[in-house]
Amino acid sequence: MTPPHAVWRNGFSRVDDVLRRFIAAEVLPCAAAAVVVGDDIVHQACIGWADRERRVALSDAHVFRIFSNTKLVTSCAALLLVDDGMIDLDEPVADRLPALRGMRVLRAGATRLDDTEPLARPITVRNLFTHTAGFSYAHTRRGTLLGDAYDSLKILQDSSQSLADVVDTLSRLPLMFQPGTRWEYSVSTDVLARLVEVVGGARLDRFFAERIFEPLQMTDTAFHLAPARRHLLAGLYRSVHPEMPLRGGLERCDHVLPEHAYASGSALQSGGGGLLSTTHDMAKLVRSLVSPRRALLKPTSLAWLVTDQLAPGVEMRLPGGRPISGKGFSFCGAVTHTLSSLDPPGALGEVQWGGMAGTHWWVSPSNRSAAVIMTQRHMGFWHLFAFQARREIYAALDAMHDCVAAADTLA
């Protein structure tokens, strides 16, 4: 077959145009994109500024805070242990993490943290993958009894805490609901990361390096950035109009992160949000999910990553309680089973997720394609720029496939 990149070298210019418009309007400081088809990375782009104040242009060497994109790596790590026969999806997590053995559940309408009921069923490994364990996040539940408790105990906010410390702290709090009965975006991936450490017999950074980063040659992905490479960390920005996400105006906000975030001496290695990476490295990771030749995982585990794993009656909901229509959740991200007005036709069956600063990835199993779009806009998850760029990527892929088919017919 004719290589796709030889037939359609310029088909992704509209993707870059979308990203340039958001940068010119000062909605984004920068943007990078990479598109994968099978074994090939067919498009890459770096646009805008890694440092707006110093006018440092973004390059493919620049490093991004990928926040919740880290969850994809942790899910892959845990599934490697499933593939090895060392973890069973339906085993109680407390069998491996005894600190969680005495967990209880907050009663509906409770006004005190000690108003609890016993577990009706144990937390399983499957619950950790699917965010149905009963945990939560401080930042998504601020102003609630449990969210404020997460905040006061600085869960995932103290760089001196190890993952073992995080699990011990969580064990002092009740769950938000009975395991398996609801979906709640949460720290469960960090609990899963601690499970990887315990079962895998290594700290998370070492396990990631040996089982994922080295095999995939992800040379620029880590929890820490050496001082000599600190200049490659792209600046983090936020809107000066937080209530108007499409209005231009940005300000630097590196200071919103913990003081020692990404420093080599910090103990915290968050499996839910702590990694740094580059666009090229993330492209290698998503490529391993669509290219059988480069796959790290067995086919069964790959299927769990790209198919809806929520039980009947359990649906994804925003922190305010509104359902996210047309989406299920796999072991690593949202699965599109009904198209919305923002979804291109090719997105049916896609799995995707992103990070708090606007780093997004998605995988389309039906056409063996994947993509990564990265920026550093604080609170940029599921921002309009990503939806518009995604639509153009799918259009370019459709056109590329048409060109390949036509070339093969003529041949």
Secondary structure, DSSP 4 states (H G I P E B T S, - for coil): ---HHHH-TTTTHHHHHHHHHHHHTTS-SEEEEEEEETTEEEEEEEEEEEETTTTEE--TT-BEE-GGGHHHHHHHHHHHHHHTTS--TTSBGGGT-GGGTT-EEEPTT-SSTT-EEE-SS--BHHHHHHT-SS---TTTSTTSHHHHHHHHTTTTT-TT--HHHHHHHHTTS-BSS-TTS-----THHHHHHHHHHHHHTS-HHHHHIIIIIHHHT-TT-BS---GGGGGGBPPPEEES-TT-TTS--EEE-GGGS-TTTT-TT-----TTT--EE-HHHHHHHHHHHH-GGG--S-HHHHHHHHS--PPTT---B-TTS-B-TTEEE-SSSEEESS--TTS-GGGTT-EEEE-TTS-EEEEEGGGTEEEEEE--BTT-TT-HHHHHHHHHHHHHHHHHHHHHHHHHHH-
